[in-house]
Amino acid sequence: MAAEQSGPIRRRLSTEERREQLLGVGARLFSESPYDDVWIEQVAEIAGVSRGLLYHYFPTKRDFFAAVVARESERMLRMTAAAPGVPVREQLAANLDTYLAYVEAHAHGFRAFHRADAAGDQAVRRIYQRALGAHEQQILAVLAEDPEFGPVTRERPDVQLAVRGWLAFTTAVCLEWLRGSDLSREQVRDLCARALLGVLGP
């Protein structure tokens, strides 16, 4: 008679599930430590896989970090996608709510994404800058279609720079908020919304 198995049966992860697991571990480690202080061996050990398997998914450490950054940028762009026909003021509040909920729930990934700009690797920095550029263009496109803000967007050449500055401001506010600010999510949302609407004023 065969002996009964003890303990839970571990399900084998699919390729995509394993990749997500590794990226989640990477997001945490890269958010807590500078790029040079994170070792691939750490990631493999925490994930419970061999170093060889990790290299099968990501040939180099740079590829791995780049994938972490790309994953977070794709998430943020999806969350803040435009809603056709909805006024900017309404979209701004709703998108900031969604964005801040993400920042709270995925603090490690958010921090890791924004560490990319300080990374010495130019290829990784380019991924980060492209992501910010896409976010900036997404906001400018929404503004241009809005009856209230469209004329401002088209007539003032400083609006693009203002939006870029607002993204930097919002990032700084969120990072500080994650450090333990007493402000509620609603207060942070209103602060960021007022900042953008303020720079778009007359």
TAGI-V890601 format. One record per residue. N is the residue number from 1. RES is the residue in one small letter. PHI is phi in degrees with one decimal (* if undefined). OMEGA is omega in whole degrees, -180 to 180 (* if undefined). NEAR is the number of other C-alpha atoms within 10 Angstrom. Layout:
n=N res=RES phi=PHI omega=OMEGA near=NEAR
n=N res=RES phi=PHI omega=OMEGA near=NEAR
This chain:
n=1 res=m phi=* omega=-177 near=3
n=2 res=a phi=-70.9 omega=179 near=4
n=3 res=a phi=-68.4 omega=179 near=5
n=4 res=e phi=-71.7 omega=177 near=6
n=5 res=q phi=-75.9 omega=178 near=7
n=6 res=s phi=-107.5 omega=178 near=6
n=7 res=g phi=83.4 omega=-178 near=6
n=8 res=p phi=-70.4 omega=177 near=6
n=9 res=i phi=-84.8 omega=-178 near=7
n=10 res=r phi=-81.3 omega=180 near=6
n=11 res=r phi=-81.5 omega=178 near=6
n=12 res=r phi=-72.4 omega=-178 near=8
n=13 res=l phi=-76.6 omega=174 near=10
n=14 res=s phi=-71.1 omega=179 near=9
n=15 res=t phi=-57.9 omega=-179 near=10
n=16 res=e phi=-68.8 omega=178 near=9
n=17 res=e phi=-64.1 omega=179 near=11
n=18 res=r phi=-65.7 omega=179 near=17
n=19 res=r phi=-62.6 omega=178 near=15
n=20 res=e phi=-63.7 omega=179 near=14
n=21 res=q phi=-61.1 omega=-179 near=15
n=22 res=l phi=-64.3 omega=179 near=22
n=23 res=l phi=-66.7 omega=177 near=22
n=24 res=g phi=-64.0 omega=176 near=18
n=25 res=v phi=-62.9 omega=179 near=18
n=26 res=g phi=-61.5 omega=179 near=28
n=27 res=a phi=-59.2 omega=180 near=27
n=28 res=r phi=-66.2 omega=-177 near=19
n=29 res=l phi=-66.1 omega=-179 near=20
n=30 res=f phi=-70.1 omega=178 near=25
n=31 res=s phi=-77.5 omega=-176 near=20
n=32 res=e phi=-95.1 omega=-175 near=15
n=33 res=s phi=-138.3 omega=174 near=12
n=34 res=p phi=-59.3 omega=-178 near=14
n=35 res=y phi=-50.8 omega=-175 near=20
n=36 res=d phi=-67.7 omega=-178 near=10
n=37 res=d phi=-92.8 omega=178 near=10
n=38 res=v phi=-96.7 omega=-179 near=17
n=39 res=w phi=-112.5 omega=179 near=13
n=40 res=i phi=-57.8 omega=179 near=15
n=41 res=e phi=-60.2 omega=177 near=14
n=42 res=q phi=-61.6 omega=-178 near=14
n=43 res=v phi=-60.2 omega=-178 near=23
n=44 res=a phi=-62.6 omega=-178 near=19
n=45 res=e phi=-65.3 omega=-179 near=11
n=46 res=i phi=-64.6 omega=-179 near=11
n=47 res=a phi=-77.4 omega=-180 near=17
n=48 res=g phi=73.6 omega=178 near=10
n=49 res=v phi=-126.7 omega=177 near=14
n=50 res=s phi=-77.5 omega=177 near=13
n=51 res=r phi=-62.0 omega=179 near=14
n=52 res=g phi=-62.1 omega=179 near=12
n=53 res=l phi=-67.9 omega=179 near=12
n=54 res=l phi=-61.9 omega=179 near=21
n=55 res=y phi=-68.3 omega=176 near=15
n=56 res=h phi=-66.1 omega=179 near=10
n=57 res=y phi=-81.4 omega=-175 near=14
n=58 res=f phi=-134.6 omega=-172 near=17
n=59 res=p phi=-58.2 omega=-179 near=12
n=60 res=t phi=-137.0 omega=176 near=13
n=61 res=k phi=-61.9 omega=178 near=16
n=62 res=r phi=-62.0 omega=178 near=14
n=63 res=d phi=-60.1 omega=-179 near=15
n=64 res=f phi=-65.9 omega=180 near=21
n=65 res=f phi=-63.7 omega=178 near=23
n=66 res=a phi=-60.0 omega=179 near=21
n=67 res=a phi=-67.3 omega=176 near=19
n=68 res=v phi=-61.1 omega=-179 near=25
n=69 res=v phi=-64.9 omega=-179 near=28
n=70 res=a phi=-63.1 omega=180 near=18
n=71 res=r phi=-60.9 omega=-179 near=17
n=72 res=e phi=-69.5 omega=-180 near=21
n=73 res=s phi=-66.2 omega=178 near=23
n=74 res=e phi=-63.9 omega=178 near=13
n=75 res=r phi=-60.7 omega=-177 near=12
n=76 res=m phi=-65.4 omega=179 near=19
n=77 res=l phi=-67.0 omega=178 near=16
n=78 res=r phi=-64.4 omega=-176 near=10
n=79 res=m phi=-68.8 omega=-176 near=14
n=80 res=t phi=-106.4 omega=179 near=19
n=81 res=a phi=-61.3 omega=-176 near=14
n=82 res=a phi=-69.6 omega=173 near=17
n=83 res=a phi=-107.6 omega=-175 near=12
n=84 res=p phi=-53.7 omega=175 near=10
n=85 res=g phi=84.4 omega=-180 near=10
n=86 res=v phi=-91.3 omega=-179 near=13
n=87 res=p phi=-56.7 omega=-178 near=16
n=88 res=v phi=-56.2 omega=-177 near=22
n=89 res=r phi=-59.2 omega=179 near=14
n=90 res=e phi=-71.2 omega=-180 near=10
n=91 res=q phi=-62.5 omega=-177 near=18
n=92 res=l phi=-60.0 omega=-180 near=23
n=93 res=a phi=-63.7 omega=-178 near=16
n=94 res=a phi=-65.8 omega=-178 near=13
n=95 res=n phi=-68.9 omega=177 near=17
n=96 res=l phi=-66.4 omega=176 near=21
n=97 res=d phi=-58.9 omega=-180 near=18
n=98 res=t phi=-63.9 omega=-179 near=15
n=99 res=y phi=-62.5 omega=-178 near=19
n=100 res=l phi=-70.2 omega=174 near=18
n=101 res=a phi=-63.0 omega=177 near=13
n=102 res=y phi=-64.1 omega=-179 near=16
n=103 res=v phi=-57.6 omega=179 near=20
n=104 res=e phi=-66.1 omega=-174 near=14
n=105 res=a phi=-75.2 omega=-177 near=11
n=106 res=h phi=-126.9 omega=-176 near=15
n=107 res=a phi=-57.9 omega=-179 near=19
n=108 res=h phi=-62.4 omega=-180 near=19
n=109 res=g phi=-65.1 omega=179 near=26
n=110 res=f phi=-62.5 omega=179 near=24
n=111 res=r phi=-64.3 omega=-180 near=22
n=112 res=a phi=-61.4 omega=179 near=24
n=113 res=f phi=-58.4 omega=-176 near=24
n=114 res=h phi=-80.9 omega=171 near=20
n=115 res=r phi=-73.7 omega=-175 near=19
n=116 res=a phi=-62.2 omega=-178 near=26
n=117 res=d phi=-67.7 omega=180 near=16
n=118 res=a phi=-92.3 omega=-179 near=13
n=119 res=a phi=-67.9 omega=-180 near=16
n=120 res=g phi=-73.4 omega=-177 near=11
n=121 res=d phi=-79.0 omega=-176 near=13
n=122 res=q phi=-66.5 omega=179 near=12
n=123 res=a phi=-64.1 omega=179 near=14
n=124 res=v phi=-67.9 omega=179 near=23
n=125 res=r phi=-62.4 omega=179 near=19
n=126 res=r phi=-65.2 omega=177 near=14
n=127 res=i phi=-61.9 omega=180 near=19
n=128 res=y phi=-63.6 omega=-178 near=24
n=129 res=q phi=-65.7 omega=177 near=14
n=130 res=r phi=-63.1 omega=180 near=14
n=131 res=a phi=-63.6 omega=178 near=20
n=132 res=l phi=-64.5 omega=178 near=18
n=133 res=g phi=-62.2 omega=179 near=13
n=134 res=a phi=-65.9 omega=179 near=15
n=135 res=h phi=-64.9 omega=178 near=22
n=136 res=e phi=-61.7 omega=-180 near=19
n=137 res=q phi=-66.2 omega=178 near=15
n=138 res=q phi=-61.6 omega=180 near=15
n=139 res=i phi=-67.1 omega=-179 near=20
n=140 res=l phi=-62.5 omega=179 near=19
n=141 res=a phi=-65.1 omega=179 near=14
n=142 res=v phi=-65.6 omega=180 near=22
n=143 res=l phi=-61.4 omega=-177 near=22
n=144 res=a phi=-63.4 omega=-178 near=16
n=145 res=e phi=-89.1 omega=-176 near=17
n=146 res=d phi=-88.6 omega=-178 near=18
n=147 res=p phi=-58.4 omega=-178 near=11
n=148 res=e phi=-76.0 omega=-172 near=13
n=149 res=f phi=-106.1 omega=-179 near=19
n=150 res=g phi=-55.8 omega=180 near=16
n=151 res=p phi=-60.3 omega=179 near=13
n=152 res=v phi=-63.4 omega=-178 near=18
n=153 res=t phi=-62.2 omega=-177 near=20
n=154 res=r phi=-79.2 omega=-173 near=14
n=155 res=e phi=-93.9 omega=-175 near=9
n=156 res=r phi=-108.0 omega=-179 near=10
n=157 res=p phi=-70.3 omega=-179 near=10
n=158 res=d phi=-85.2 omega=-177 near=14
n=159 res=v phi=-64.5 omega=180 near=17
n=160 res=q phi=-59.7 omega=178 near=16
n=161 res=l phi=-65.7 omega=179 near=11
n=162 res=a phi=-63.9 omega=179 near=15
n=163 res=v phi=-65.2 omega=178 near=19
n=164 res=r phi=-61.9 omega=178 near=18
n=165 res=g phi=-64.9 omega=179 near=15
n=166 res=w phi=-65.6 omega=177 near=19
n=167 res=l phi=-61.4 omega=178 near=18
n=168 res=a phi=-65.4 omega=178 near=13
n=169 res=f phi=-61.9 omega=-178 near=14
n=170 res=t phi=-62.5 omega=177 near=19
n=171 res=t phi=-61.3 omega=-180 near=17
n=172 res=a phi=-61.8 omega=179 near=12
n=173 res=v phi=-62.6 omega=-178 near=16
n=174 res=c phi=-65.3 omega=179 near=23
n=175 res=l phi=-63.9 omega=178 near=16
n=176 res=e phi=-67.9 omega=178 near=11
n=177 res=w phi=-60.2 omega=180 near=18
n=178 res=l phi=-67.6 omega=179 near=14
n=179 res=r phi=-75.4 omega=176 near=8
n=180 res=g phi=122.5 omega=177 near=8
n=181 res=s phi=-64.4 omega=178 near=12
n=182 res=d phi=-80.5 omega=-179 near=10
n=183 res=l phi=-70.5 omega=175 near=11
n=184 res=s phi=-79.0 omega=178 near=10
n=185 res=r phi=-60.8 omega=-180 near=16
n=186 res=e phi=-63.8 omega=179 near=13
n=187 res=q phi=-68.2 omega=177 near=11
n=188 res=v phi=-66.3 omega=178 near=20
n=189 res=r phi=-58.7 omega=-178 near=24
n=190 res=d phi=-65.9 omega=178 near=15
n=191 res=l phi=-60.8 omega=-178 near=14
n=192 res=c phi=-68.2 omega=179 near=22
n=193 res=a phi=-64.1 omega=180 near=17
n=194 res=r phi=-62.0 omega=-179 near=13
n=195 res=a phi=-64.1 omega=180 near=14
n=196 res=l phi=-70.0 omega=-179 near=18
n=197 res=l phi=-63.3 omega=179 near=14
n=198 res=g phi=-66.4 omega=-178 near=10
n=199 res=v phi=-73.3 omega=179 near=14
n=200 res=l phi=-91.5 omega=-179 near=17
n=201 res=g phi=-69.3 omega=-179 near=8
n=202 res=p phi=-58.2 omega=* near=5
